[in-house]
Amino acid sequence: MIIELTDRASAQIKEMMKEEPDQSLLRFGVKGGGCSGLSYSLGFEDEVNEELDIVETINDIPIVFFNQDIPIIKGTKIDYKENMMGGGFSIDNPNAIISCGCGSSFRTAEHAGAPGDC
């Protein structure tokens, strides 16, 4: 497996997918930007680029990854947590060496990106 989804995260994603009937795939990856250089990208879509993407089914959820993102996200655990302010996904990436104080961006040793100001 490229990543791990907890049962809570899987249940939340499946509920969200019901609200997006035209979008049958979850895409998870990274993009440049954020305080520490890289930030996570998580969303729904309906197309796969066979030259650039890998699709893996985890907990009955088809997930699309850009090939180039796999070394950065391999081993990442995604959970869903609720508190008094609402709920949200938490991402634990063992490849991240530095995370921003706001928790939405990170750096890895090999893919540091260009750090900015929080």
KABELLIN-V774934 format. One record per helix or strand of 3 or more residues. SS is the DSSP state (A for helix, B for strand). FROM is the first residue (numbers start at 1). LEN is the number of residues. If there is no record, write none. Layout:
BEGIN
SS & FROM & LEN
SS & FROM & LEN
END
This chain:
BEGIN
A & 7 & 12
B & 25 & 8
B & 38 & 8
B & 53 & 6
B & 61 & 6
A & 67 & 7
B & 77 & 7
B & 86 & 7
B & 96 & 4
B & 105 & 4
END
